[in-house]
Amino acid sequence: MLSRNQIIVLGSVAACFILVAVTLPNFLTVANLMQVARQASIGAIMAIGVTFVVMSGRLDLSVGSLLSLCAVITVSIQNDFGPGLSIPVALLIGIVAGAVNGYLVAVLRLNSLIVTLGMLSVLQGLALISTEGRNVPVVDQETWFALLGRGYLGGVPVPVLVVLCLGVVFTLLLKRTTFGRQLTAVGGNEVASAFSAIDTTRIVFVAYVISGLLASVAALVFVSRVMSARNDSGVGYELAVLAGVILGGTSILGGSGGIWRSIAGILTLAALQNIMLIMGLPYYAQWLMTWVVIIAAVWVDLASRRRALFV
């Protein structure tokens, strides 16, 4: 259930879109909207995983650098051995990175912000070392792997279908399983959850593994779409994804949120970026918008929490 403040914010965003639709008719064309959804798919996949972490009351700022590392490793292995080996290796890297984050945060009880910022630097450094700062293109541009990011099925881009499938699967995991209910409980009140015989360490650890896994899936879609990779391919995604998750109504303090909410938040940000491009605004305006969205969304979330305490 969204709070009154969140409804006001989302209503304001909807009003802005209506105004844009009237003044910029090119925005509401089917081709443009499909392009927006396709562009948002990579961030949406990452947002699904980050939602689990944020709902547990933690943060994961390493997903952008993890995408960079998985992307360059995928291209390197694919050029030598083909996608049949590069895909599982990329997924394994994502799982391992998520497990390391999970171990440091859940088992050793280190601060999630510091841990994931450190992991961001490590992963970005590994990506830089592996490429020596060069762009790494996929040699075989006609490989079937390109269908994952460039293909269409029934007129719908394959990346959008991937997001929809993952959204269904992980919504069921979050809403219909014991793990999902325990994750929500841990994010809401970790001490009470521990006294209720919930293994809080395991819950937080698994949340980070899911986040790492989905970041690697996003990297595969990214590589398949551009058919190349750089050591900085994922730079900026961590803030954009976090902004989308919070904008969608997932509490930064944990305990509430949803997969489709996060996907909607990412789509909203992608639509706003598309509007800025149509209006001819400079690229750096998108960074300013992301900052405004994060500040506004966190303020609304905290204001709603304070209101709930005194009602």
C-alpha positions in Angstrom: 0.0 0.0 0.0 1.4 3.4 -1.1 1.4 6.2 1.4 -0.3 9.5 0.8 3.0 11.3 0.1 4.0 8.6 -2.4 0.6 8.9 -4.1 1.1 12.6 -4.4 4.6 12.2 -5.9 3.4 9.5 -8.4 0.4 11.7 -9.3 2.7 14.6 -10.0 4.8 12.5 -12.2 1.7 11.3 -14.1 0.6 14.9 -14.5 4.0 15.7 -16.0 3.7 12.9 -18.5 0.2 14.1 -19.5 1.6 17.5 -20.1 4.5 16.1 -22.1 2.1 14.0 -24.2 0.2 17.1 -25.2 3.2 19.2 -26.0 5.5 16.5 -27.4 3.4 14.2 -29.6 6.5 12.2 -30.7 6.8 10.9 -27.1 3.6 8.7 -27.2 4.3 6.9 -30.5 4.4 3.1 -30.3 8.0 3.1 -31.7 9.3 5.6 -29.1 7.5 3.9 -26.2 8.9 0.5 -27.3 12.4 2.0 -27.5 12.0 3.5 -23.9 11.0 0.0 -22.6 13.9 -1.6 -24.4 16.4 0.9 -23.0 15.0 0.5 -19.5 15.3 -3.3 -19.6 18.9 -3.5 -18.4 18.2 -1.2 -15.4 14.9 -3.0 -14.7 16.7 -6.4 -14.5 19.2 -5.0 -12.0 16.5 -3.3 -10.1 14.7 -6.6 -9.4 17.8 -7.8 -7.6 18.5 -4.5 -5.8 14.9 -4.6 -4.5 15.6 -7.7 -2.5 18.7 -6.0 -0.9 16.9 -2.7 -0.2 13.9 -4.6 1.3 16.3 -6.3 3.7 17.3 -2.9 5.0 20.7 -2.8 3.1 22.2 -1.2 0.0 24.1 -2.5 -3.0 26.1 0.1 -4.9 28.3 -2.5 -6.7 25.9 -3.6 -9.4 27.1 -1.1 -12.0 30.7 -2.2 -11.7 29.6 -5.8 -11.6 27.9 -5.3 -14.9 31.1 -3.8 -16.3 33.2 -6.8 -15.2 30.6 -9.4 -16.4 30.3 -7.6 -19.7 34.0 -7.5 -20.5 34.5 -11.1 -19.4 31.6 -12.2 -21.5 33.0 -10.6 -24.6 36.5 -12.0 -24.0 35.3 -15.6 -23.4 32.8 -15.4 -26.2 35.4 -14.4 -28.7 37.5 -17.4 -27.8 35.0 -20.1 -26.9 31.6 -18.9 -27.9 28.5 -17.9 -25.9 27.9 -21.4 -24.6 30.7 -20.9 -22.1 30.6 -17.1 -21.7 27.0 -17.1 -20.4 27.5 -19.5 -17.4 30.8 -17.8 -16.5 29.2 -14.4 -16.4 26.4 -15.8 -14.2 28.9 -17.4 -11.9 30.9 -14.1 -11.5 27.6 -12.4 -10.5 26.8 -15.1 -8.0 30.3 -15.0 -6.5 30.4 -11.2 -6.2 26.9 -11.3 -4.6 28.1 -14.0 -2.2 31.1 -12.0 -1.2 29.0 -8.9 -0.5 26.5 -11.1 1.4 29.2 -12.7 3.5 30.8 -9.3 4.5 27.4 -7.7 5.2 25.4 -10.6 6.6 28.0 -12.8 8.3 30.7 -10.3 9.4 28.0 -7.6 10.0 29.9 -4.8 8.1 28.1 -1.7 6.9 26.5 -2.4 3.5 27.3 1.0 2.1 31.0 0.7 2.9 31.2 -2.9 1.7 29.5 -2.3 -1.6 31.4 0.9 -2.3 34.6 -1.1 -1.8 33.3 -3.9 -4.0 32.5 -1.2 -6.6 36.1 -0.2 -6.7 37.4 -3.8 -6.8 35.1 -4.8 -9.7 35.8 -1.7 -11.6 39.5 -2.2 -11.2 39.3 -5.8 -12.4 37.3 -4.7 -15.4 40.0 -2.1 -16.2 42.8 -4.6 -15.8 41.1 -7.2 -18.1 40.6 -4.7 -20.9 43.6 -2.4 -20.4 41.1 0.5 -20.9 40.2 -0.6 -24.4 36.8 -1.2 -26.0 36.3 -5.0 -26.5 34.0 -5.8 -29.5 32.3 -9.1 -30.2 34.1 -10.6 -33.2 31.2 -12.6 -34.5 28.5 -10.0 -34.9 26.0 -12.5 -36.4 26.0 -14.9 -33.5 22.7 -16.1 -32.1 23.7 -14.4 -28.8 22.7 -11.1 -30.4 19.0 -12.2 -30.3 19.0 -11.7 -26.5 19.5 -8.0 -26.8 18.5 -7.1 -30.4 15.8 -9.7 -31.2 12.0 -9.3 -31.3 9.3 -11.9 -30.5 5.8 -11.0 -31.7 6.9 -7.4 -32.3 8.1 -7.1 -28.7 11.8 -6.7 -27.9 13.3 -9.8 -26.3 14.9 -7.7 -23.4 11.4 -6.5 -22.5 10.1 -10.1 -22.4 13.1 -11.1 -20.3 12.1 -8.3 -17.8 8.5 -9.5 -17.7 9.5 -13.2 -17.2 11.9 -12.2 -14.4 9.3 -9.9 -12.9 6.8 -12.8 -12.6 9.4 -15.3 -11.2 10.8 -13.0 -8.6 7.4 -11.6 -7.6 6.3 -15.1 -6.8 9.5 -15.6 -4.8 8.9 -12.4 -2.9 5.2 -12.7 -2.3 4.5 -16.5 -2.3 7.4 -18.1 -0.5 8.6 -18.3 3.1 11.8 -16.6 2.0 10.0 -13.6 0.7 7.9 -13.2 3.8 11.0 -13.5 6.0 12.9 -11.0 3.9 10.1 -8.5 4.5 10.1 -9.2 8.2 13.9 -8.8 8.4 13.8 -5.5 6.7 10.9 -4.3 8.9 12.4 -5.3 12.2 15.6 -7.4 12.2 15.8 -7.8 16.0 12.2 -9.0 16.2 12.8 -11.4 13.3 15.8 -12.9 15.0 13.7 -13.5 18.1 11.1 -15.1 15.9 13.6 -17.8 14.9 14.3 -16.3 11.4 17.8 -16.8 10.2 18.5 -13.2 9.4 22.0 -13.9 8.2 20.8 -16.4 5.6 18.1 -14.0 4.4 20.4 -11.1 3.8 23.1 -13.3 2.3 20.6 -14.7 -0.3 19.4 -11.2 -1.1 22.9 -10.2 -2.1 23.3 -13.4 -4.2 20.1 -12.6 -6.0 21.3 -9.0 -6.7 24.6 -10.3 -8.1 23.0 -12.9 -10.2 20.6 -10.4 -11.8 23.4 -7.9 -12.4 25.1 -10.5 -14.4 21.9 -11.3 -16.4 21.7 -7.5 -17.1 25.3 -7.6 -18.3 24.4 -10.4 -20.8 21.5 -8.4 -22.2 23.8 -5.3 -22.4 26.5 -7.1 -24.3 24.0 -8.8 -26.6 22.5 -5.4 -27.4 25.7 -3.4 -28.1 27.9 -6.4 -29.1 30.9 -4.9 -27.3 32.0 -3.8 -23.8 34.1 -1.3 -22.0 35.5 -1.3 -18.5 33.1 1.5 -17.7 30.0 0.0 -19.3 28.0 0.0 -16.0 29.2 3.3 -14.5 26.2 5.2 -13.3 23.8 2.3 -13.2 24.1 1.9 -9.4 22.6 5.3 -8.7 20.0 5.1 -11.5 18.8 1.7 -10.4 18.7 2.8 -6.7 16.7 5.9 -7.7 14.2 3.8 -9.7 13.8 1.3 -6.8 13.1 4.1 -4.3 10.9 6.0 -6.8 8.8 2.9 -7.2 8.0 2.9 -3.5 10.5 0.4 -2.0 11.5 1.9 1.4 15.1 2.8 1.8 14.8 1.6 5.4 13.6 -1.8 4.3 10.5 -3.9 5.1 8.3 -2.8 2.2 8.4 -2.7 -1.6 7.7 -4.8 -4.6 9.2 -6.0 -7.9 6.7 -4.4 -10.2 7.0 -1.1 -8.3 10.8 -1.1 -8.9 10.3 -1.9 -12.6 7.7 1.0 -12.8 10.2 3.3 -11.2 12.9 2.4 -13.7 10.5 2.9 -16.6 9.6 6.3 -15.2 13.2 7.4 -15.1 13.8 6.0 -18.6 10.7 8.0 -19.9 12.0 11.2 -18.2 15.4 10.7 -19.9 13.7 10.1 -23.2 11.7 13.3 -22.8 14.9 15.3 -22.1 16.5 13.9 -25.3 13.4 14.9 -27.3 13.6 18.4 -25.8 17.2 18.6 -26.7 18.5 18.9 -23.1 22.2 18.0 -22.5 23.1 14.6 -21.2 24.3 15.9 -17.8 20.7 17.0 -17.1 19.9 13.3 -16.6 22.3 13.1 -13.7 20.7 16.1 -12.1 17.3 14.5 -12.5 18.6 11.3 -10.9 19.9 13.3 -7.9 16.5 15.1 -7.5 14.6 11.8 -7.8 16.7 10.1 -5.1 16.4 13.1 -2.7 12.7 13.5 -3.2 12.0 9.8 -3.0 14.0 9.3 0.2 12.4 12.4 1.8 8.9 11.1 0.9 9.8 7.7 2.3 11.1 9.1 5.6 8.2 11.5 5.9 5.8 8.6 5.5 7.6 6.5 8.1 7.5 9.4 10.6 3.8 10.0 9.9 3.1 6.3 10.5 4.8 6.4 13.9 2.5 9.2 15.2 -0.8 7.9 13.7 
